Amino acid sequence: MSLAIGVIGVGRIGRMHARMIARETPRARLSAVSDVNAAGAAVVADEYGVPSLSVDDLIDASDAVAIASATDAHVDLIVRAAEAGKAVFCEKPVSLDLAEVDRAAEVLDRTGVPFMVGFNRRFDPGHQAVHTAVASGRIGDVRVARITSRDPSPPPIDYVRVSGGIWVDMMIHDFDMAAFVVGSPVARVWAQGANLIDPQIQEAGDVDVGIAVLTHANGAITTIDVTREAPYGYDQRVEVLGSLGMALSDNERLNTAEIYLAHTTEKPVLPNFFIERYDIAYHRMWKAFTHYVLDGGPSPVSLADGRAPVVVAAAAGESARTGLVVDV
């Protein structure tokens, strides 16, 4: 049996999802695509030999929907799909508004349809190995975690203006990762931001460098640093120190070659695009969603998992504005 999945929103991330569903995910097939940009949807539909449909027709034609639209449309689309009895995959964040997240939760609880949030980094083999090392007790009691997340270059300013800001747009992945690898929810947040890269980002009311210090319910502390520009590539590292040892997920590189000379050592550069960096994670994520819907069991990333980092992001934004530690 194959799962017919329709993709709503076929911009950069949605187009990647369509490709993986159509060509690279066992037990899944692409049923249709939909987008407010009809011309863009037609291009993707033609590429994969599927129809470009309205949202309602796509829902009718599919067993499951993948929501990769603009964030402010997520909850309405979740509600429409769930009311129709269809399984739902939704890109992060579910919403920038907690009341909207809770509206989605009510409908999902009532309908009981399978639902999963697209926190792809949970499926990265390195990050998952750190999570497993902590969960199994191999490194003992967690004391400190450290997460680095740096993009090669800032996003377009038009995107920044509607992104919700660095805390919810960029750092939300890291808030989720902190709870995932430490194995304990976040209880308190202190955050600070700065404008050091692009004056237009400051004019848009956002920052381009951010630091957050999280205190978890179990007492462990996580530090996170993010920046919109790292000229050497896409920098993603996760480290957890415990009472018995340390677990580390380091950067992926474009290849594994290393050159050793008398006075220098050279390593390959880092990927320059998040889809390159997390290609394996995206594959594993879609396999997990397909198995979850077809075979049952708990959601790999539930709505509660998706709600928690939105709460932390709101607290981080408040802390950055006020300079105070904020309880979650």
C-alpha positions in Angstrom: 0.0 0.0 0.0 1.3 3.5 -0.9 0.3 6.7 0.8 -1.0 9.4 -1.5 0.4 12.7 -0.3 -0.6 16.1 -1.7 1.7 19.1 -1.2 0.2 22.5 -0.4 2.7 25.3 -1.1 5.5 24.5 -3.6 8.0 27.2 -3.0 11.6 26.2 -2.1 10.8 23.9 0.7 7.6 22.6 -0.7 9.2 21.7 -4.0 11.9 19.7 -2.2 9.1 17.8 -0.3 7.3 17.1 -3.6 10.5 15.7 -5.1 11.2 13.4 -2.1 7.6 12.2 -1.9 7.5 11.5 -5.7 10.8 9.9 -6.2 12.6 9.1 -3.0 10.2 7.8 -0.3 9.2 4.2 -0.3 5.4 3.5 0.3 4.5 7.1 -0.7 3.4 8.8 -3.9 2.8 12.4 -4.9 -1.0 12.8 -5.6 -1.2 16.5 -6.4 0.2 20.0 -5.7 -1.4 23.3 -4.9 -0.1 26.9 -4.5 -1.5 30.4 -4.5 1.0 30.9 -7.4 -0.8 28.9 -10.1 2.1 29.2 -12.5 4.6 27.8 -10.0 2.3 25.0 -9.1 1.9 24.1 -12.8 5.6 23.8 -13.2 6.0 21.4 -10.3 2.9 19.5 -11.3 4.3 19.0 -14.9 7.7 18.0 -13.5 6.2 15.1 -11.5 3.2 14.2 -13.7 0.5 15.1 -11.1 -2.4 17.6 -11.2 -2.3 21.1 -9.9 -5.5 21.5 -7.9 -7.3 23.8 -5.5 -6.7 23.1 -1.8 -10.1 21.4 -1.3 -9.7 19.2 -4.4 -6.1 18.3 -3.4 -7.4 17.2 0.1 -10.1 15.1 -1.6 -7.6 13.5 -3.9 -5.1 12.6 -1.1 -4.6 10.3 1.9 -2.4 12.9 3.5 -1.4 16.5 3.0 2.0 18.1 3.4 1.6 21.8 4.4 4.5 23.9 3.2 2.6 27.2 2.7 3.2 30.6 4.4 3.1 30.1 8.1 0.0 32.3 8.7 -2.0 29.8 6.5 -0.8 26.7 8.4 -3.6 26.3 11.0 -6.5 27.0 8.6 -5.0 24.3 6.3 -4.6 21.9 9.2 -8.2 22.4 10.2 -9.5 21.8 6.6 -7.4 18.6 6.2 -8.2 17.2 9.6 -12.0 17.9 9.2 -11.8 15.9 6.0 -10.1 13.0 7.9 -6.7 13.3 6.2 -3.3 12.8 7.9 -1.3 16.0 8.1 2.4 16.9 7.9 3.1 20.6 8.7 6.2 22.6 8.3 7.5 24.4 11.3 6.4 26.5 13.0 2.8 25.4 13.3 1.9 29.1 13.9 3.5 32.2 15.3 0.4 32.6 17.5 -0.1 30.2 20.4 -3.9 30.6 20.3 -3.8 29.4 16.7 -1.6 26.4 17.7 -4.2 25.6 20.3 -7.0 25.9 17.8 -5.2 23.3 15.7 -4.8 21.1 18.8 -8.5 21.1 19.5 -9.3 20.0 16.0 -6.6 17.3 15.9 -7.7 16.0 19.2 -11.3 15.9 18.1 -10.7 14.2 14.7 -7.9 12.0 15.8 -6.1 12.2 12.4 -2.3 11.5 12.3 -0.3 14.7 12.6 3.4 15.4 12.5 5.5 18.6 12.6 8.4 19.0 10.2 11.3 19.4 12.6 13.8 17.7 10.2 16.9 18.1 12.4 15.5 15.4 14.8 16.1 12.9 12.0 19.7 13.9 11.3 21.8 10.8 12.1 24.4 12.8 14.2 21.8 14.8 16.2 19.8 11.6 16.7 22.9 9.8 18.0 23.4 12.6 20.6 19.7 12.2 21.7 20.1 8.4 22.0 23.3 8.7 24.0 21.5 10.9 26.5 18.3 9.0 26.6 20.1 5.7 27.2 22.2 7.1 30.1 25.5 6.5 28.4 26.8 10.0 29.2 25.2 10.2 32.6 23.3 13.1 34.0 23.2 16.0 31.6 24.9 19.2 32.8 25.5 21.5 29.8 24.4 21.5 26.2 25.7 23.8 23.4 24.0 24.4 20.0 25.4 26.4 17.2 23.3 27.4 14.2 24.7 29.7 11.5 23.4 30.4 8.1 25.8 31.2 5.2 24.0 34.4 4.3 20.9 36.4 5.3 17.6 35.6 3.7 15.9 38.2 1.5 14.7 41.2 3.4 11.1 40.6 2.2 11.2 37.2 3.9 12.6 38.8 7.1 9.7 41.2 7.3 7.2 38.4 7.5 9.3 35.7 9.2 8.2 36.5 12.8 11.8 37.3 13.7 15.0 35.4 14.4 13.7 33.8 17.6 10.7 32.1 16.1 12.0 31.8 12.5 15.6 30.6 12.9 16.1 29.7 16.5 12.9 27.6 16.8 14.8 24.6 15.4 17.4 25.0 18.1 14.8 25.4 20.9 13.3 22.1 19.7 16.7 20.5 19.5 17.6 21.6 23.0 14.6 19.8 24.5 15.2 16.8 22.1 18.8 16.2 23.1 18.7 17.2 26.7 15.5 15.2 27.3 13.9 17.8 29.5 11.6 20.7 28.7 12.8 24.3 28.9 11.8 26.1 32.1 13.5 29.6 31.8 15.1 31.7 29.0 17.5 34.6 28.8 18.2 36.0 25.4 20.1 38.8 23.8 20.2 40.0 20.1 22.3 42.3 18.1 22.4 43.9 14.6 25.9 43.4 13.2 25.3 42.2 9.6 22.6 43.9 7.6 21.0 47.3 8.5 17.9 46.4 6.6 17.2 43.6 9.1 17.3 46.2 11.9 15.0 48.5 9.9 12.6 45.5 9.7 12.5 45.3 13.5 14.6 42.1 13.8 18.2 41.2 14.9 20.7 39.2 12.9 22.8 37.7 15.8 21.2 36.0 18.8 22.2 34.2 22.0 19.9 32.3 24.3 20.6 30.6 27.6 18.0 28.0 28.5 17.5 26.4 31.9 15.8 23.0 31.6 13.3 21.5 34.1 16.1 19.0 35.2 18.5 21.8 35.9 20.7 21.4 32.9 21.7 24.5 31.0 21.8 24.9 27.2 23.5 27.8 25.3 22.5 28.6 21.7 24.2 30.9 19.3 22.6 31.8 15.9 23.7 34.2 13.2 22.3 35.1 9.8 25.7 35.1 8.2 28.7 32.7 8.4 30.7 33.2 5.2 32.4 29.8 5.5 29.2 27.8 5.1 26.2 26.3 6.9 27.4 25.7 10.5 25.4 23.2 12.6 26.8 21.7 15.8 25.2 20.1 18.8 27.1 19.0 22.0 25.9 17.6 25.3 28.1 17.1 28.4 27.1 14.6 31.0 28.5 13.2 34.3 30.0 10.2 32.4 31.1 11.8 29.1 30.1 13.9 26.1 28.1 13.4 22.9 28.8 15.6 19.9 27.2 16.0 16.5 29.7 18.0 14.3 29.3 19.7 10.9 28.8 17.7 7.8 31.3 18.5 5.0 31.0 18.2 1.2 33.2 15.2 1.2 35.5 13.3 3.6 38.9 14.1 2.0 41.6 15.7 4.2 45.0 17.0 2.9 48.0 16.9 5.2 51.1 18.9 4.2 54.2 20.0 6.1 52.8 23.4 7.2 49.1 23.1 6.7 46.1 20.8 6.9 43.1 21.2 4.6 39.5 19.9 5.1 36.6 20.2 2.7 34.3 23.2 3.1 30.8 23.1 4.7 27.6 22.8 2.7 26.2 26.2 1.7 22.5 25.3 1.8 20.3 23.8 4.4 18.8 21.2 2.0 22.3 19.9 1.3 23.2 19.8 5.0 20.0 18.0 6.0 19.3 15.9 2.9 19.6 12.6 4.8 17.4 14.0 7.6 14.7 15.0 5.2 14.7 11.5 3.7 14.4 9.9 7.1 11.7 12.3 8.1 9.5 11.4 5.2 10.0 7.7 5.8 9.1 8.2 9.4 5.9 10.1 8.5 4.9 7.4 5.9 5.4 4.5 8.4 3.6 6.4 11.1 0.5 7.0 9.0 0.4 3.5 7.4 1.5 1.5 10.4 0.2 3.5 13.4 2.0 4.3 16.6 2.8 7.7 18.2 3.6 10.7 16.1 7.4 11.1 15.5 7.0 14.8 16.2 3.6 15.6 17.8 1.7 18.9 18.0 2.9 19.2 21.6 6.5 18.9 20.4 5.7 21.6 17.8 4.0 23.9 20.4 6.8 23.8 23.0 9.5 25.7 20.9 6.9 28.4 19.9 6.4 29.1 23.6 10.2 29.2 24.2 10.6 31.5 21.2 8.0 33.9 22.6 9.8 33.9 25.9 13.2 34.5 24.2 11.7 37.5 22.3 10.4 39.0 25.5 13.7 38.4 27.2 15.6 40.1 24.4 13.3 43.1 24.6 13.4 43.4 28.4 16.8 42.0 29.3 15.1 39.8 31.9 15.0 36.1 32.5 11.6 34.8 31.4 9.9 31.8 32.9 8.4 29.4 30.3 
